[in-house]
């Protein structure tokens, strides 16, 4: 008969290394406006899934798309300015 051995020690042994580093957290913080703009666009699109979009819905989606593009542009400009190169 084989004894049943838990693998928790092997799984949790690397738990400290699985946490995000400070650099990764800073990158997430820099990307947060873009992430939130993407979430707003998804919210606007989800609202229209079960119905025909009204003019107000269409404007909301267009506005959200423009915001996503603007935030992505700003993120690209910030990251290219930080590295000193062209994006």
Number of C-alpha atoms within 10 A of each C-alpha: 3 4 5 6 6 8 9 8 8 9 9 11 10 10 9 8 9 8 10 10 10 9 9 11 12 12 12 13 12 14 17 14 17 21 16 14 20 19 14 19 20 14 14 21 16 11 13 14 9 7 8 10 16 10 9 9 15 15 13 18 21 14 15 21 18 14 19 21 15 14 20 18 13 15 17 15 14 14 17 13 12 9 9 9 9 9 10
